[in-house]
Amino acid sequence: MDFNLKKLTSDAGVFFTRAVQFTEERLGSAEKTELDAHLENLIARADCTKNWTEKIFRQTEVLLQPNPSARIEEFFYEKLDKKIPSRTTNGELLGQYMLDAAKDFGPGTPYGSTLITVGEYQSRLGGAEREFLQTSAINFLTPLRNFLEGDWRTISKERRLLENRRLDLDICKARVKKAKQAEAKAAAEQELRVAQTEFDRQAEVTRLLLEGISSTHVNHLRCLHEFVEAQATYYAQCHQYMQDLQKELSRYPNSFASNANPSTSATCPSPVSSATLPGVSPPCLASTSTPGIARDPSGPLKILDVQQPSTGHRKAKVLYDYDAHDTSELSLLADELITVYTVPGMDPDWLVGERGNQKGKVPVTYLELLS
């Protein structure tokens, strides 16, 4: 107990003496032993490496896991040395929702079957993301973390020891200058030689550790290449999956809905006189000035016999057989070519089709519009 108290008192005295020396150096009332230029350059390079490695590490964490709470949870699992629980990626979760929805809507319906296809590809995208996250965490994040929590802590510890040895050395130099008597001066010079030896030894240890930063850069360079390779693989997989998905969707009729005329924006004008269109409710006319089709809420869409030129005539290839449901529609045969155009007030899912003297409504999803 007495020994521990004496040691504690001694340590407190050393700490106080160093604090005084440090303060006097800051105030310019005491001399400071400067490190050699090479060691100073190594320290500056090491500080730069630490600062940027920390920033790159933190931002990479945000890139790979944007959820802050998830990052905190992973941090605690790592500190407790426990396995991080596996998480479902957003893509996998979206894919599962789509598959579950398809069961309720009916897998045999156009919407249900499309949901199944898209859901399966979303799950694949989520799986690719999971593999990318795991690969990046192992090959890039882990080496950066090991440097910050391992090598850098060792370097920081040795640098603190070097600073203490330097303060001790300068304290001894000051004592030598202040010593008046020969005996006191001899004792101070002996302490100075010991302090100089300890300082030189610690400076060499610190220098060797700091020179190892070059090896750290080489290691991080290799890890950076692996990270970029993982990214390239991930994005290539995503691109391939999306191309395959688009090909799959092109086989479904509803994938051609986008071929409908997107430039026709419907606006409702003032009510049309019933004398002009007997028995037909006022239609919503397109913003274009072309003749149209009026929709009777109580009956099917009817093509009006108006003496105005139509616009947007295009050729279209029929993709599937279609049987007309009433006299306003035109029956279709797969692979035949017809002329189609749109008219004001027409449902965007339909076009007017012509085949010789025959004319009627045709569904857009059964057509491939040709340029």
Secondary structure by P-SEA (a helix, b strand, c coil): caaaaaaaaaaaaaaaaaaaaaaaaaacccccccccaaaaaaaaaaaaaaaaaaaaaaaaaaaacccaaaaaaaaaaaaacccccccccaaaaaaaaaaaaaaaaccccaaaaaaaaaaaaaaaaaaaaaaaaaaaaaccaaaaaaaaacaaaaaaaaaaaaaaaaaaaaaaaaaaaacccaaaaaaaaaaaaaaaaaaaaaaaaaaaaaaaaaaaaaaaaaaaaaaaaaaaaaaaaaaaaaaaaaaaaaaccccccccccccbbbbbccccccccccccccccccccccccccccccccbbbbbccccccbbbbbbbcbbbbbccccbbbbbccbbbbbbccccccccbbbbbcccbbbbbbcccccccc
